[in-house]
Amino acid sequence: MCAGAVATPRTQMDVGQAVAAWEKIAQSFSETRNRPWDQVVDFLETLPEDATLVDVACGNGRHGVIARKMGMRVIGVDASLELADIARERLAEAGDKDASQADAVGGSAMNLPLARNSVDHGLFIAALHNIPGREGRVQALRELRRVLRPRGMALVSVWARWQDRFADHYVKELLRHVPRKLRYGDEAPEFGDILIPWQGDEMRFYHLMSLRETILTCKQAGLFIRDAWSEKLASQWLPDNHFVVVEKPQNVDGA
């Protein structure tokens, strides 16, 4: 179990609390997130250079900047207004610096401020797991589906549950989950919920997932699975991230 990791009914977060935590740590978090992931760059390289890309939960814009430099039009969205501001500044300095081709705005992944069928492709990197409640995560993916054009693809990634850092914690949670569910009912945390401290103080909500749960959540949102795999980005033994390439089916109207 990682130091400070918590999963009890007394420490659950709602969406508002989860967003507030990220707002508080936005600057310090951004300073630690500069290098784009190879998996994201590889995905971006499969897309047309003139594509319009939505970067859901864009953070400081580190991946959107790469897409912009490739020539894509990039729209970043993040629930943290400060992170959106940081991303907007970084995107403005990327590519040909045409302000009409890049922007980042504050907004919820569960209610994207974009029109239906308005973007070609998308990213949703290392953020779906920060949304409390399965319904909220499915809704966020439905919103991604809504704004994608038919046959549009997106890369989704989440933290893996059974990774080196948290495996011991979740072994213990397996033994606690059923009694807790019987005692607290719907108020009990989902198996996978955890609060992780940032630099020792602010607690961040995560719902760590198996690859199977990640795939099922995407399917429940009406997305077609093009590919799915797990990788070790920081772990030595067990994969710590799951990746899924999803596609909006041709016959879906975006609702």
C-alpha positions, 0 to 999 in steps of 0.5 A, a space after each residue: 500500500 502506498 503511503 497515504 493511500 486511503 479508500 473508506 466511505 469517510 474519504 470519498 469525493 464528489 466531482 466538485 471536490 475532485 476538481 477543487 483538489 486539481 485546481 489547488 495543485 495545478 501549478 506544481 502538477 504542471 511543473 512535473 508534466 513536461 515530457 509527452 508519452 511515446 504512446 500518445 505521440 505514436 497515436 498522433 502520428 497515425 492521424 492526418 496533419 489537418 485533423 481537428 483534435 480535442 484533448 479532453 482533460 488536457 492538463 498543461 497541454 503537453 500532448 496538444 502541443 505535439 499535435 499542434 506542431 504536427 499541424 493539427 487544430 487543437 482544442 484542449 478542455 480541462 476542469 481546472 481553469 488554471 491548467 486550461 490557462 497554462 495549456 492555452 499559453 503553451 498551445 499559442 507558442 506551438 506550431 505556426 502560432 495561428 491563434 485560430 488553430 489552437 485553444 484551451 478552455 475550462 470545462 467538464 469532461 462530462 459536459 464538453 463545451 463543443 458541438 456534436 460531430 465537431 472534431 475529427 479525433 481525440 485524446 483522453 489521457 490519464 484522466 478518466 480515472 479521476 472522475 468519481 463514480 462509474 456513471 460519471 466515467 461513462 458519461 465522459 466517454 459518451 461526451 467524447 463520442 458525441 463530439 467526435 465525427 463518425 469514424 473518429 478515433 481517440 486514445 484513452 488511457 487510465 492508471 492500472 489497478 494491479 501495478 507495483 505501487 498499489 498491488 498490496 493495497 488492492 489485495 487488502 481491499 479485496 478482503 475489505 470490499 464485500 463487508 464494506 459494501 454490505 455495511 455502507 451499501 451505495 455509499 461504499 467506495 467502488 472497488 478501485 477507488 483510492 485517494 492519493 496525496 500530492 506532495 504530501 498534502 492535497 488528496 487526489 481522487 483516482 479510480 484505478 481500473 483493470 484493462 477489462 473494466 476500461 474496455 467495458 466502460 468504453 463499450 458502455 459509452 457506445 464506442 467501438 474498440 480498435 485496440 487495447 493494451 497495457 504497458 509499464 511506464 514506471 513500474 518494474 513488474 506489473 503494467 501501470 497504464 492501460 491504453 484503448 483506441 476507440 472509434 465512434 461508429 458510423 451509425 451513431 448520431 452523437 447523442 
